[in-house]
Amino acid sequence: MKKTALTLFSTCFMLSATAATDIENEKYRWLAQYDSNQDYTIDVEELYSSRATLFEQADKNQDKVIDANEHQQFFERNLQEKIDYDRKQSIKQTHVRFNAMDKNDNNLMSYDEYMATAKRSFDFYDTDKSGIITLDDKKPTFTSTKKSTLTDAEKAEKKRKRQMRNATRVVRMPTTHSKSGMLGKYDLNDDQQITWAEYQQKRNIDFARADENGDKDLTNDEYVAEFEDRLDTQIAKIKAAELNKNAPLFASLDKNNNQQISVAEFQLNALVNFTYFDTDNNGQVSFEEAVNEQMLPVSLLALSKL
């Protein structure tokens, strides 16, 4: 009955394989946005309080409505803050990566060190040891050399924090932390497989692009500068795509089409999603309820960044 009634507000769709990760991320973003006390549970009061704060921040002239200009300005401001934070974290991680690859700690990454890392990565995904990475290779298993001392509950908590942190990122670089990511970056002839020669070819191109003086050694500055160039190109694409969401989002919140968003309209949008996820109707949405739900309101796909 509840799910049927909800269709009056929004249409739902079934998860597809390609959309699953994006949808899961939207759920984590929703949880992170309103779980102010970080107990992985959101109640109605918490939701309303969080939304009221956001409304006040967006309502620049304090006239109790958000017009299109106010919405756009607040949307852009919030987006830029998230981009700036993510960019800073990405660059910080790039310095960490450089130090990890500089095995002899001489503050230079030699070509040999660079390619040794490449070989370890290639071998990790080449699980059948055929010298070719294909879609048929079994999923690799990461085994830590350190024995974990965490309890199952602590492991679950650590995993949830990681999932929440990853989901709330706006800036994402193409990843090679998956087989599909590897193929996207290193399958140069689009034949759905990567040979070691093909992998080396792309790594050589990347190294040469970073090695500005051609001395076969990368300084930290050279390594980071090359990454920053790619990062800023990616950020420009992401920012443009995100900004395109502003107008449709404003329209979805403006229920009576009067070019203003009232407090009631602003709260209603969040309440629709809350009602959807509150599967046991107890006035609270737990982490498990939101994440385990197999469908997602379309209103959440156009999730307010407010």
Backbone bond lengths (Angstrom), bond angles and torsions (degrees), N, CA, C in turn:
res aa  C-N    CA-C-N  psi(-1)  N-CA   C-N-CA  omega(-1)  CA-C   N-CA-C  phi
1 M - - - 1.458 - - 1.523 110.78 -
2 K 1.339 115.56 -45.27 1.462 119.92 -178.44 1.520 111.51 -62.18
3 K 1.339 116.20 -44.29 1.463 119.54 -178.28 1.531 110.34 -65.80
4 T 1.352 116.84 -37.15 1.457 120.07 179.63 1.516 111.08 -65.68
5 A 1.326 115.36 -43.30 1.460 119.87 179.91 1.518 111.58 -63.13
6 L 1.303 116.35 -34.90 1.459 120.00 -176.15 1.513 112.84 -65.99
7 T 1.331 116.42 -23.61 1.463 118.57 -179.21 1.518 111.83 -65.10
8 L 1.340 117.67 -16.27 1.461 120.27 173.80 1.515 110.89 -63.11
9 F 1.342 115.57 -27.96 1.462 120.33 -178.02 1.520 112.03 -97.18
10 S 1.318 116.78 -39.08 1.462 117.76 -175.92 1.510 110.76 -155.40
11 T 1.327 115.48 151.32 1.453 121.80 176.96 1.506 108.97 -88.99
12 C 1.319 116.06 147.96 1.456 120.17 -179.46 1.523 108.85 -115.72
13 F 1.321 115.97 158.73 1.454 119.85 176.27 1.515 109.84 -139.24
14 M 1.325 115.43 155.58 1.457 120.77 -179.27 1.520 110.15 -79.48
15 L 1.336 114.73 150.33 1.455 120.19 178.36 1.521 110.25 -66.41
16 S 1.322 116.44 138.18 1.455 121.74 170.57 1.511 107.71 -110.87
17 A 1.314 117.05 164.52 1.463 120.47 -178.16 1.517 111.27 -61.60
18 T 1.325 117.08 -39.77 1.464 119.78 -176.87 1.518 112.49 -75.58
19 A 1.348 116.80 -27.91 1.470 119.94 -176.49 1.521 112.97 -92.62
20 A 1.331 117.71 -10.12 1.464 120.85 -171.34 1.524 113.48 -56.98
21 T 1.327 116.53 -45.74 1.462 119.25 -177.50 1.512 111.61 -66.11
22 D 1.344 117.46 -42.98 1.462 120.70 179.59 1.520 110.86 -62.65
23 I 1.323 116.73 -40.81 1.458 120.54 -179.36 1.519 110.74 -67.74
24 E 1.311 116.29 -41.38 1.464 119.75 177.45 1.524 110.17 -61.25
25 N 1.316 116.72 -40.65 1.463 120.40 178.28 1.526 111.64 -63.21
26 E 1.354 117.14 -39.53 1.456 119.44 178.28 1.530 110.59 -61.34
27 K 1.330 117.37 -37.75 1.468 120.27 178.67 1.525 110.66 -65.03
28 Y 1.313 116.22 -44.19 1.466 119.94 179.57 1.531 110.49 -64.72
29 R 1.329 116.19 -38.80 1.467 118.95 177.88 1.523 110.46 -61.91
30 W 1.332 115.89 -42.32 1.453 120.84 -179.71 1.524 110.11 -62.41
31 L 1.327 116.42 -44.53 1.462 120.74 178.35 1.523 111.14 -61.75
32 A 1.320 116.35 -46.49 1.469 120.69 -177.43 1.522 111.52 -65.26
33 Q 1.335 116.75 -33.98 1.457 121.11 -175.65 1.527 112.58 -67.61
34 Y 1.335 116.35 -34.61 1.462 119.52 -172.89 1.522 114.51 -113.08
35 D 1.320 117.70 -8.11 1.466 120.13 179.91 1.524 108.78 -84.85
36 S 1.328 115.80 75.97 1.460 120.40 -171.87 1.524 113.50 -66.43
37 N 1.345 117.74 -31.26 1.472 119.11 179.73 1.519 112.82 -95.97
38 Q 1.339 116.24 4.74 1.467 123.26 173.44 1.535 112.84 54.97
39 D 1.340 114.78 43.97 1.463 118.89 175.79 1.527 111.58 -106.59
40 Y 1.340 116.48 11.64 1.462 123.88 178.25 1.525 112.48 62.53
41 T 1.323 116.32 25.27 1.457 122.31 174.67 1.524 108.28 -141.10
42 I 1.323 116.46 136.36 1.457 121.37 179.02 1.523 108.60 -119.92
43 D 1.336 117.38 125.86 1.461 119.92 173.77 1.524 108.83 -105.48
44 V 1.331 116.21 172.16 1.461 120.97 -174.56 1.526 110.92 -61.68
45 E 1.333 116.88 -41.36 1.461 120.00 -179.45 1.520 111.31 -61.68
46 E 1.334 115.68 -41.98 1.473 121.05 179.04 1.523 110.48 -63.08
47 L 1.334 114.94 -42.15 1.462 120.57 179.15 1.521 110.84 -62.30
48 Y 1.332 117.43 -50.83 1.455 121.29 -178.58 1.526 111.79 -62.80
49 S 1.316 116.57 -40.00 1.457 120.60 -179.96 1.520 110.97 -63.65
50 S 1.329 116.40 -45.19 1.465 120.58 179.35 1.522 111.21 -63.14
51 R 1.332 116.22 -43.57 1.462 120.15 -179.60 1.528 111.46 -66.58
52 A 1.343 116.18 -37.41 1.464 119.74 179.10 1.526 110.83 -62.64
53 T 1.334 116.16 -40.40 1.465 120.62 178.30 1.521 110.89 -63.61
54 L 1.324 116.11 -44.28 1.463 120.63 179.01 1.522 111.05 -63.51
55 F 1.321 116.22 -40.32 1.459 120.02 179.58 1.521 110.71 -61.25
56 E 1.324 116.45 -45.42 1.467 120.59 -179.94 1.526 111.39 -61.73
57 Q 1.329 116.30 -37.77 1.458 119.91 179.40 1.527 111.55 -67.58
58 A 1.329 116.65 -34.69 1.467 120.45 -179.15 1.525 112.11 -80.16
59 D 1.327 116.88 -31.24 1.466 122.07 -176.90 1.522 109.57 -80.58
60 K 1.321 115.62 79.95 1.459 122.23 -171.78 1.523 112.81 -59.00
61 N 1.337 117.36 -42.96 1.470 119.76 -176.74 1.528 112.67 -90.73
62 Q 1.343 116.19 4.06 1.464 122.13 174.69 1.532 112.72 55.58
63 D 1.350 116.54 41.65 1.468 120.02 177.94 1.525 111.93 -101.43
64 K 1.325 115.86 13.59 1.471 123.35 174.88 1.529 113.53 71.75
65 V 1.304 117.90 15.33 1.465 121.94 170.63 1.527 108.10 -141.31
66 I 1.321 115.36 154.22 1.464 121.11 176.18 1.516 107.37 -110.52
67 D 1.341 116.41 116.93 1.463 118.70 177.23 1.527 109.54 -88.11
68 A 1.319 116.06 176.25 1.465 120.90 -174.98 1.524 111.96 -60.18
69 N 1.336 116.04 -39.31 1.462 120.05 -178.86 1.530 111.07 -67.25
70 E 1.326 116.82 -43.49 1.464 120.65 178.64 1.527 110.59 -63.21
71 H 1.318 114.90 -42.37 1.463 119.27 179.97 1.523 111.00 -61.83
72 Q 1.335 116.02 -44.78 1.459 120.05 -179.61 1.523 111.51 -63.23
73 Q 1.333 116.31 -44.64 1.458 119.91 -178.73 1.530 111.58 -62.90
74 F 1.319 116.40 -43.52 1.459 119.61 -179.13 1.530 110.91 -69.90
75 F 1.320 115.82 -38.82 1.464 121.26 176.62 1.526 109.93 -58.87
76 E 1.328 116.47 -48.97 1.472 121.17 -178.17 1.531 110.64 -66.33
77 R 1.325 116.69 -39.64 1.463 119.81 -179.30 1.530 111.22 -64.40
78 N 1.317 115.84 -45.86 1.467 119.75 178.66 1.524 111.33 -63.68
79 L 1.325 115.31 -41.83 1.464 119.85 179.70 1.522 110.48 -61.18
80 Q 1.336 117.03 -45.66 1.461 120.66 -178.07 1.525 111.25 -64.42
81 E 1.329 117.68 -38.07 1.461 121.11 177.94 1.529 110.76 -61.64
82 K 1.329 116.25 -42.31 1.461 120.73 179.73 1.526 110.90 -68.09
83 I 1.331 116.07 -41.05 1.469 120.12 178.91 1.524 110.23 -63.12
84 D 1.337 116.74 -45.50 1.465 120.42 -179.80 1.521 111.30 -60.27
85 Y 1.328 116.10 -42.03 1.469 119.99 179.52 1.530 110.62 -65.29
86 D 1.319 116.27 -47.14 1.469 120.29 -178.54 1.524 111.25 -63.77
87 R 1.333 116.33 -38.61 1.472 119.87 179.41 1.527 109.95 -62.66
88 K 1.322 116.03 -45.36 1.465 120.70 179.64 1.524 110.93 -60.15
89 Q 1.333 116.78 -43.50 1.467 120.92 -179.69 1.531 111.39 -67.06
90 S 1.321 116.61 -37.50 1.463 120.62 179.80 1.522 111.38 -64.94
91 I 1.316 116.34 -42.62 1.463 120.34 179.37 1.530 110.35 -67.69
92 K 1.318 116.08 -40.03 1.467 120.14 176.46 1.525 110.66 -58.05
93 Q 1.327 116.64 -43.22 1.457 120.91 179.54 1.524 111.33 -67.96
94 T 1.331 117.58 -29.63 1.462 121.09 178.32 1.525 111.00 -67.01
95 H 1.323 117.04 -37.94 1.465 120.66 174.57 1.535 110.10 -62.51
96 V 1.330 116.72 -41.04 1.469 121.10 178.22 1.524 110.27 -62.44
97 R 1.338 116.00 -42.22 1.458 120.55 179.31 1.512 111.42 -61.80
98 F 1.332 116.65 -42.72 1.467 120.84 179.09 1.531 110.26 -59.02
99 N 1.319 116.77 -47.27 1.465 120.47 -178.46 1.522 111.91 -63.54
100 A 1.333 116.18 -34.64 1.463 119.71 178.91 1.524 111.38 -69.44
101 M 1.319 117.34 -32.97 1.460 121.38 -178.92 1.526 112.14 -82.99
102 D 1.315 116.80 -21.58 1.473 121.70 177.87 1.525 108.64 -81.70
103 K 1.306 115.82 80.78 1.466 121.57 -170.73 1.527 113.27 -66.75
104 N 1.329 118.25 -30.02 1.470 118.96 -178.06 1.532 112.55 -95.97
105 D 1.331 116.07 7.36 1.484 121.72 173.59 1.528 113.92 54.44
106 N 1.348 115.93 41.12 1.467 118.66 178.41 1.530 111.51 -105.34
107 N 1.346 115.20 13.79 1.465 122.48 178.94 1.525 112.98 63.68
108 L 1.322 114.76 21.57 1.456 121.69 173.11 1.524 108.40 -134.26
109 M 1.320 116.00 141.71 1.455 119.67 173.49 1.519 107.65 -104.79
110 S 1.307 115.58 110.11 1.453 119.52 -179.39 1.531 109.96 -75.82
111 Y 1.326 114.54 164.61 1.468 119.24 176.30 1.520 110.16 -59.89
112 D 1.324 117.22 -39.78 1.468 120.63 -179.40 1.521 111.49 -64.59
113 E 1.327 116.76 -40.76 1.464 119.90 177.58 1.533 110.60 -64.49
114 Y 1.306 115.14 -41.32 1.462 121.21 179.82 1.532 111.01 -61.30
115 M 1.335 115.88 -45.62 1.458 120.12 -177.99 1.526 111.71 -75.36
116 A 1.335 117.85 -27.26 1.469 120.19 176.53 1.527 109.85 -64.77
117 T 1.328 115.70 -40.04 1.460 119.63 175.56 1.521 110.50 -64.07
118 A 1.326 116.52 -40.41 1.459 121.32 178.48 1.523 111.07 -60.67
119 K 1.345 115.99 -42.45 1.471 119.71 -178.38 1.529 110.90 -65.75
120 R 1.322 116.72 -39.59 1.465 119.38 178.48 1.527 110.78 -63.69
121 S 1.317 115.65 -40.50 1.461 119.90 178.95 1.527 111.05 -66.07
122 F 1.336 116.65 -43.85 1.466 120.95 179.73 1.532 109.89 -61.59
123 D 1.311 116.99 -47.20 1.465 120.96 -178.58 1.520 112.15 -63.66
124 F 1.327 116.54 -31.74 1.459 121.00 -179.61 1.529 110.62 -62.92
125 Y 1.346 116.15 -41.70 1.468 119.87 -178.32 1.529 112.86 -87.23
126 D 1.311 117.11 -19.52 1.470 120.85 176.93 1.532 108.03 -83.50
127 T 1.317 116.46 71.97 1.462 120.70 -169.95 1.533 113.30 -70.93
128 D 1.335 117.75 -24.19 1.466 118.14 177.50 1.529 111.99 -92.28
129 K 1.346 115.82 2.85 1.472 122.78 175.63 1.528 112.57 56.42
130 S 1.326 115.56 38.00 1.462 120.97 -179.92 1.517 111.97 -90.21
131 G 1.334 116.97 -8.12 1.455 120.57 -175.11 1.512 112.70 84.94
132 I 1.338 116.19 6.35 1.456 122.15 179.37 1.529 108.40 -138.54
133 I 1.324 116.38 133.11 1.460 120.84 174.53 1.521 107.83 -93.63
134 T 1.323 116.37 121.17 1.460 121.52 179.79 1.526 109.22 -129.32
135 L 1.318 115.18 169.64 1.461 120.35 176.83 1.519 111.70 -66.30
136 D 1.340 116.52 -19.87 1.463 120.49 -178.92 1.528 112.69 -81.18
137 D 1.333 117.06 -15.87 1.464 118.96 177.71 1.529 109.76 -60.61
138 K 1.306 115.90 138.64 1.463 119.91 177.92 1.524 109.81 -63.92
139 K 1.324 114.78 152.91 1.454 119.94 178.35 1.518 109.54 -62.90
140 P 1.334 118.17 128.18 1.468 119.97 -179.05 1.527 111.16 -69.10
141 T 1.310 114.69 152.34 1.461 120.87 179.53 1.513 109.24 -114.76
142 F 1.317 115.34 124.55 1.458 119.78 178.00 1.519 109.26 -84.78
143 T 1.308 115.80 125.86 1.464 120.06 177.52 1.515 108.67 -119.42
144 S 1.306 115.06 123.32 1.455 120.03 -179.24 1.529 110.10 -82.27
145 T 1.317 115.21 143.37 1.465 119.63 177.10 1.522 110.62 -78.65
146 K 1.338 116.02 -15.53 1.453 120.78 178.33 1.515 110.30 -96.58
147 K 1.310 117.03 134.39 1.451 121.16 177.46 1.522 108.78 -82.17
148 S 1.336 115.76 125.62 1.453 120.09 -177.92 1.522 111.09 -70.62
149 T 1.316 115.51 138.49 1.464 121.04 176.60 1.526 110.99 -103.48
150 L 1.347 116.64 5.69 1.452 120.92 -178.28 1.519 111.84 -77.73
151 T 1.309 115.86 146.63 1.462 120.23 173.94 1.522 108.53 -76.83
152 D 1.328 116.89 168.27 1.464 120.27 178.52 1.527 110.72 -59.51
153 A 1.333 116.54 -39.62 1.466 120.81 179.91 1.528 110.24 -65.18
154 E 1.326 117.27 -40.20 1.459 120.95 179.07 1.528 111.23 -68.03
155 K 1.336 116.26 -37.39 1.466 120.20 176.47 1.527 110.78 -63.60
156 A 1.342 115.93 -42.05 1.459 120.39 179.52 1.526 110.71 -63.95
157 E 1.340 115.84 -40.75 1.462 120.64 178.62 1.526 110.81 -64.68
158 K 1.318 116.79 -42.08 1.459 121.21 179.24 1.528 110.55 -63.21
159 K 1.333 116.07 -41.21 1.463 120.72 179.60 1.524 110.78 -64.80
160 R 1.346 116.93 -42.39 1.457 120.18 -179.58 1.524 111.24 -64.30
161 K 1.331 116.66 -40.63 1.459 120.19 178.38 1.519 110.87 -63.49
162 R 1.327 116.45 -40.95 1.459 120.41 179.27 1.535 110.32 -64.90
163 Q 1.331 116.28 -42.78 1.460 119.92 179.66 1.523 111.48 -63.73
164 M 1.329 116.29 -41.59 1.465 120.37 179.25 1.526 110.50 -65.17
165 R 1.335 115.86 -43.12 1.465 120.66 -178.91 1.528 110.50 -63.92
166 N 1.328 116.80 -45.18 1.459 120.45 -179.17 1.529 111.82 -65.36
167 A 1.330 115.93 -38.91 1.460 120.25 -176.61 1.516 112.79 -69.05
168 T 1.321 116.76 -31.38 1.463 119.47 -176.43 1.525 113.03 -84.26
169 R 1.307 117.45 -1.70 1.458 119.99 175.78 1.527 110.26 -71.95
170 V 1.313 116.31 139.54 1.460 121.41 174.93 1.523 109.62 -94.93
171 V 1.323 116.76 -43.19 1.463 122.05 -177.06 1.524 109.54 -87.32
172 R 1.316 114.85 119.50 1.463 120.77 178.21 1.523 109.03 -130.75
173 M 1.320 115.17 126.42 1.458 119.99 174.85 1.524 108.74 -88.65
174 P 1.332 117.71 152.10 1.468 119.25 172.80 1.519 109.10 -52.97
175 T 1.319 116.63 127.78 1.459 120.26 -172.98 1.522 112.06 -98.83
176 T 1.313 115.37 148.36 1.466 120.39 171.26 1.525 109.35 -111.01
177 H 1.332 116.02 19.66 1.460 121.28 179.57 1.519 111.64 -91.00
178 S 1.307 115.65 21.56 1.463 121.72 175.01 1.518 107.84 -151.80
179 K 1.325 116.06 161.05 1.459 119.70 -179.44 1.527 110.77 -64.88
180 S 1.328 116.47 -40.70 1.460 119.45 179.18 1.525 110.94 -64.33
181 G 1.346 116.67 -36.72 1.454 120.25 176.49 1.511 112.20 -65.75
182 M 1.320 116.11 -40.18 1.471 120.97 177.19 1.525 110.54 -61.04
183 L 1.329 115.86 -45.65 1.458 119.64 -178.78 1.533 110.37 -65.18
184 G 1.323 116.47 -38.63 1.453 120.09 -179.87 1.518 112.82 -62.04
185 K 1.328 116.95 -33.52 1.463 120.31 -176.71 1.518 113.35 -93.55
186 Y 1.329 117.97 -35.53 1.468 120.06 -169.15 1.524 114.84 -112.52
187 D 1.324 118.95 -6.34 1.467 120.64 177.60 1.524 108.22 -82.71
188 L 1.313 116.05 84.54 1.464 121.45 -170.96 1.523 113.73 -69.95
189 N 1.335 117.72 -28.42 1.468 119.38 -178.63 1.527 112.97 -105.27
190 D 1.334 116.92 10.60 1.474 122.60 175.11 1.525 113.58 56.05
191 D 1.338 116.29 40.29 1.464 118.82 178.38 1.533 111.34 -104.63
192 Q 1.339 116.10 16.13 1.464 122.60 176.94 1.527 113.75 64.05
193 Q 1.327 115.74 28.58 1.452 120.26 173.28 1.530 109.18 -155.50
194 I 1.325 115.05 159.52 1.467 120.31 -179.15 1.519 108.43 -128.18
195 T 1.319 116.48 120.79 1.461 120.57 172.86 1.525 108.24 -87.45
196 W 1.337 116.39 162.49 1.462 119.36 177.82 1.525 110.49 -62.68
197 A 1.352 116.68 -37.52 1.462 120.20 179.12 1.528 110.37 -63.10
198 E 1.314 116.32 -41.01 1.455 121.85 179.16 1.529 110.31 -65.09
199 Y 1.311 115.11 -42.68 1.460 121.03 179.18 1.528 110.68 -62.70
200 Q 1.342 115.71 -45.09 1.467 120.95 178.17 1.529 111.10 -60.13
201 Q 1.329 115.79 -42.07 1.462 120.40 -178.20 1.527 110.92 -57.85
202 K 1.331 116.30 -47.20 1.466 119.61 -179.35 1.527 110.98 -68.44
203 R 1.329 117.71 -39.14 1.464 120.24 178.16 1.530 110.84 -64.13
204 N 1.331 117.08 -37.58 1.464 120.52 177.17 1.534 111.03 -62.80
205 I 1.319 115.57 -40.30 1.466 120.23 178.63 1.529 109.71 -62.68
206 D 1.335 116.09 -45.55 1.462 121.01 -178.97 1.529 111.35 -64.27
207 F 1.336 116.36 -40.69 1.459 120.01 -179.74 1.531 110.36 -65.02
208 A 1.329 115.83 -45.25 1.470 119.99 -178.37 1.528 111.00 -63.44
209 R 1.325 116.53 -35.50 1.462 119.44 179.46 1.529 111.31 -65.77
210 A 1.339 116.35 -35.14 1.468 120.49 -179.83 1.534 111.61 -81.14
211 D 1.334 116.90 -31.32 1.469 121.52 -175.09 1.525 110.01 -81.11
212 E 1.317 115.82 80.43 1.460 121.20 -171.57 1.528 113.20 -62.30
213 N 1.327 117.34 -36.80 1.475 118.69 -178.00 1.527 112.55 -95.22
214 G 1.322 117.24 2.02 1.459 121.27 174.44 1.508 115.91 65.10
215 D 1.354 117.70 28.26 1.465 119.73 -177.32 1.522 113.72 -96.00
216 K 1.336 116.60 8.88 1.474 122.85 178.26 1.522 113.32 67.37
217 D 1.316 116.15 15.94 1.460 121.85 173.13 1.526 107.92 -131.32
218 L 1.316 115.70 137.22 1.456 119.67 176.36 1.516 109.79 -104.40
219 T 1.317 115.48 127.94 1.461 118.86 170.21 1.524 107.92 -81.38
220 N 1.315 114.85 166.54 1.470 118.95 176.82 1.523 109.98 -58.66
221 D 1.329 116.54 -41.56 1.465 120.66 -178.76 1.524 111.50 -63.32
222 E 1.335 117.06 -42.17 1.460 120.63 179.47 1.540 110.41 -63.73
223 Y 1.317 114.53 -45.43 1.473 119.55 -177.80 1.526 110.81 -62.77
224 V 1.330 116.06 -45.81 1.467 120.53 -178.25 1.528 111.00 -70.06
225 A 1.327 117.73 -38.26 1.467 120.77 -178.63 1.528 110.94 -62.96
226 E 1.328 116.65 -41.28 1.465 119.86 178.31 1.531 110.19 -63.00
227 F 1.339 116.09 -41.07 1.464 119.67 178.70 1.528 110.59 -66.42
228 E 1.323 116.99 -40.89 1.467 120.43 -179.73 1.527 111.58 -60.06
229 D 1.335 116.72 -38.15 1.464 120.21 178.02 1.529 110.51 -60.55
230 R 1.332 115.95 -46.85 1.472 119.70 179.26 1.527 111.17 -68.12
231 L 1.334 115.60 -38.39 1.460 120.57 -179.89 1.524 111.31 -62.36
232 D 1.328 116.85 -45.77 1.463 120.23 -177.69 1.530 111.78 -68.59
233 T 1.320 116.74 -32.46 1.473 119.71 174.33 1.519 110.18 -64.30
234 Q 1.337 115.78 -42.89 1.462 120.62 178.76 1.528 111.13 -66.17
235 I 1.319 116.94 -40.39 1.467 121.41 179.72 1.522 110.61 -61.42
236 A 1.319 117.15 -41.51 1.462 120.45 179.84 1.531 110.75 -60.30
237 K 1.328 116.55 -41.15 1.471 120.59 178.57 1.526 110.78 -66.42
238 I 1.327 115.70 -45.26 1.462 120.71 -178.51 1.522 110.97 -63.80
239 K 1.328 116.37 -43.79 1.462 120.36 -178.70 1.522 111.18 -62.50
240 A 1.318 115.95 -42.90 1.467 119.43 179.40 1.525 110.86 -62.74
241 A 1.324 116.31 -42.45 1.468 120.43 179.84 1.525 111.01 -65.81
242 E 1.327 117.09 -41.56 1.464 120.72 -179.65 1.524 111.49 -67.13
243 L 1.323 117.27 -40.64 1.466 120.46 -179.31 1.526 111.46 -64.46
244 N 1.317 116.22 -28.04 1.463 119.72 177.77 1.527 112.30 -67.94
245 K 1.327 116.76 -15.47 1.466 120.39 -179.72 1.527 112.49 -82.53
246 N 1.323 116.84 -13.29 1.459 119.62 -172.70 1.529 112.72 -62.92
247 A 1.327 117.13 -51.41 1.470 120.13 -176.28 1.533 112.11 -62.78
248 P 1.350 118.93 -48.28 1.470 118.22 177.04 1.525 112.90 -61.28
249 L 1.332 115.70 -34.75 1.460 119.50 179.41 1.526 110.62 -66.23
250 F 1.337 116.70 -44.40 1.459 120.24 178.19 1.531 109.99 -59.40
251 A 1.314 116.16 -43.57 1.474 120.25 -179.70 1.521 111.44 -62.89
252 S 1.339 117.17 -37.76 1.463 119.92 -179.26 1.524 111.67 -69.26
253 L 1.322 117.35 -28.74 1.460 121.47 179.09 1.533 111.56 -82.57
254 D 1.319 116.37 -31.46 1.463 121.76 -178.30 1.532 109.21 -81.16
255 K 1.332 116.85 80.89 1.452 122.04 -171.30 1.526 113.29 -64.10
256 N 1.338 117.88 -34.88 1.474 119.67 -177.88 1.527 113.04 -97.41
257 N 1.323 116.19 8.14 1.467 122.08 174.73 1.533 113.78 56.02
258 N 1.332 116.08 39.43 1.466 119.07 178.70 1.524 112.30 -103.44
259 Q 1.325 115.84 14.86 1.463 123.09 177.82 1.519 112.97 65.19
260 Q 1.322 115.54 25.14 1.451 122.15 174.22 1.520 109.20 -144.62
261 I 1.321 115.66 149.09 1.460 120.60 176.17 1.521 107.72 -110.85
262 S 1.307 115.53 118.91 1.460 120.10 177.73 1.523 109.51 -84.98
263 V 1.330 115.15 169.52 1.466 119.80 176.79 1.526 109.79 -59.68
264 A 1.344 116.35 -42.84 1.470 120.24 -178.45 1.524 111.08 -62.59
265 E 1.330 116.91 -42.45 1.471 120.11 178.94 1.524 110.40 -64.80
266 F 1.306 115.64 -41.28 1.465 120.56 -178.73 1.526 111.18 -63.61
267 Q 1.323 115.93 -40.60 1.466 120.29 179.29 1.525 111.33 -72.59
268 L 1.331 117.39 -34.84 1.464 121.07 -177.88 1.513 111.68 -60.97
269 N 1.313 116.69 -42.02 1.461 120.19 -178.99 1.525 111.74 -57.30
270 A 1.336 116.09 -42.91 1.461 120.09 179.42 1.514 111.32 -72.43
271 L 1.342 116.55 -34.79 1.462 120.06 -178.01 1.523 111.88 -67.03
272 V 1.324 116.85 -34.31 1.473 120.67 177.01 1.527 110.16 -58.01
273 N 1.327 115.73 -48.14 1.461 119.82 179.75 1.524 111.14 -66.39
274 F 1.335 116.28 -39.94 1.466 120.69 179.12 1.530 110.01 -60.51
275 T 1.330 116.48 -47.19 1.466 120.94 -179.38 1.520 111.14 -61.63
276 Y 1.296 115.57 -37.94 1.469 120.13 179.84 1.521 111.46 -62.76
277 F 1.326 116.50 -44.87 1.456 120.72 -175.69 1.529 113.23 -80.12
278 D 1.322 117.97 -21.04 1.463 120.96 -179.02 1.525 109.26 -77.99
279 T 1.315 116.10 72.56 1.461 121.77 -171.04 1.525 113.77 -68.41
280 D 1.345 118.24 -23.48 1.467 119.30 178.46 1.533 112.18 -99.91
281 N 1.337 116.43 7.05 1.468 122.42 175.11 1.524 113.76 54.05
282 N 1.324 116.94 40.40 1.467 119.47 -179.23 1.524 112.79 -104.71
283 G 1.327 116.17 8.73 1.454 119.51 178.50 1.510 113.77 79.97
284 Q 1.318 116.96 12.11 1.456 122.35 177.20 1.522 109.42 -138.60
285 V 1.320 115.65 146.71 1.469 120.75 173.36 1.514 107.58 -113.55
286 S 1.317 116.01 115.91 1.460 120.75 178.23 1.517 109.64 -86.98
287 F 1.304 115.30 163.23 1.461 121.89 176.22 1.526 109.58 -54.51
288 E 1.329 115.91 -45.23 1.460 120.47 -176.10 1.527 111.36 -66.11
289 E 1.329 117.45 -39.56 1.470 119.88 179.99 1.515 111.05 -59.71
290 A 1.324 116.65 -48.99 1.465 120.23 -176.38 1.513 111.77 -67.52
291 V 1.324 116.53 -46.26 1.461 119.88 -173.67 1.518 111.75 -72.61
292 N 1.334 117.66 -34.07 1.464 120.35 -176.89 1.521 112.92 -81.94
293 E 1.330 117.91 -15.15 1.458 120.61 179.57 1.529 109.66 -61.85
294 Q 1.344 116.21 129.06 1.463 120.46 -172.86 1.527 113.59 -89.33
295 M 1.320 117.25 -5.30 1.460 120.29 177.61 1.521 108.03 -126.33
296 L 1.307 115.15 165.67 1.456 119.30 -173.94 1.522 109.90 -142.37
297 P 1.335 117.39 130.95 1.470 118.54 176.47 1.516 111.26 -61.40
298 V 1.310 116.61 139.30 1.466 120.41 176.95 1.521 110.08 -59.44
299 S 1.362 116.64 -31.43 1.456 119.27 178.85 1.515 111.68 -60.90
300 L 1.318 117.35 -27.91 1.461 119.95 178.96 1.520 111.41 -81.41
301 L 1.337 116.78 -25.68 1.469 119.27 175.96 1.521 110.07 -63.65
302 A 1.344 116.17 -36.38 1.460 120.40 174.91 1.516 107.54 -93.21
303 L 1.326 115.15 45.87 1.459 121.86 -170.91 1.518 111.81 -54.45
304 S 1.327 114.55 130.27 1.462 119.07 178.02 1.509 109.80 -64.66
305 K 1.334 115.64 130.52 1.449 119.93 173.41 1.529 109.45 -83.03
306 L 1.358 115.16 4.03 1.455 120.23 175.37 1.521 108.83 -90.57
